[in-house]
Amino acid sequence: MQAPEFPPTGQPLRFGHLLTRLRTSKGVRAGAVVAVATLILNGGAYLYNVACIRYLGSSVYGDVAAMLALFALISLPLGSVQSLLAREVAQLSSVEPIAALLRRSMRIAVLLGLGLFALGVALIVPIREVLNIESSSIVLAGVSALFFAVVAVVLFGFLQGLQRFNALGVSYAAGGVGRIVLVVPALLLGFGATGALYVNTLAGLVVCVIAAIALRSLLRRDVTEAAPHLDRPQAAVLLVGSLAFASLTNVDILLAAYFFSGSVAGIYAAAALAGKIVLFLPAAIVTVLLPKAATRAAAGFASRRILLASLAVTLGICLVATAFLALVPENLLVLAFGNDFRESTALLGWFGLAMTAAALVNVYLSVYFAERSARFPLLVLGAAAAQIVAVCLWHPNPRSIVLVTAACFSTVLVIHELAFPYALVRIWRR
């Protein structure tokens, strides 16, 4: 996906020139489509959670939140596989190797998805005991969505690499709309937490069907040549970095479920749901930044200007959202989530600060992924391990977990400023 070029270093950035390039850029239009679809996807996820909170109450919602966090820890790192596949597909020059790669990737995805589901079924009792979940049926419902999550990642990667952004956007949007449309009847009919979690499985099935229809010509194509091999070291870097970031932004809910009672864990999960909107609001920036930085890296250019612009916009969006969360009236939170979650208000401002730091780390991750650098992803991995250790050693109240998360992300940013090439001070001086 080609984004508009900034003028070369040393030339002034004219506002009229920038507007012209933005209007005529296919990359910006594609980014807008994906941004709107991502907004619908995340909006549907938030409404889904709000519906669960309102109908299930704090204690039962704590079970749903714990399973969703566990699902996120497994599924979010798969986004790195999507990025890797998209990059490889975009560099292939003919349909034949693309179709061969899709066939092989789908076979691997099906086997991996079934394996993860089987592992989840085998670990139902340990998961239930560790996370203090009420019943085994809730755990089974939570792990049932893993298969479609794995398959969807492969389909999304090929849609992105082939620049079929309309189909990719429809798939994203269908996932968000499907969850909220299905969860309300499930809750009204009394299916509880189990039914709410099975909604994710049904929505995943719908998404996979839509994406597969968009790729049907490649799936049906007869291939005679072998599929090209992926860059395994780079795949490992992407997976490590994505897994570490997913852990930093989701394991706190699992730790809260383990160390606190069901009602307290539910209150924490509700605060996390509201606070993490700060992380998701600038997500479209990263979607555009990764391919842009990869294009510049392949051409031998640095990404200082677009990184600086991305960081500035991300920071501005996050600080505004954090200020809103810190000042949100308690009655508004009660209106949205119910009276059981009144105590969540005190955590929102802290969550906003933690997720602001997380959003900045995510921007840096995109650039270092694009430039195939492993140092920063490994730094994020170290922070993820430190977060778990710190929370296990110190968890007197829910706020302590948020403070540990904020400290870990902030430490990553400080170390980056001291030891990495894209430190803000160095970029600004150049």
Secondary structure as UniProt FT lines:
FT   TURN            9..10
FT   HELIX           15..24
FT   HELIX           26..75
FT   TURN            76..77
FT   HELIX           78..91
FT   HELIX           95..122
FT   HELIX           124..130
FT   TURN            131..132
FT   HELIX           136..143
FT   TURN            144..145
FT   HELIX           146..161
FT   TURN            162..163
FT   HELIX           165..188
FT   TURN            189..190
FT   HELIX           192..214
FT   HELIX           216..220
FT   HELIX           232..259
FT   HELIX           262..275
FT   HELIX           277..280
FT   TURN            281..282
FT   HELIX           283..298
FT   TURN            299..300
FT   HELIX           304..327
FT   HELIX           330..337
FT   HELIX           339..344
FT   HELIX           345..370
FT   TURN            371..372
FT   HELIX           375..393
FT   HELIX           398..419
FT   TURN            421..422
FT   HELIX           424..429
//
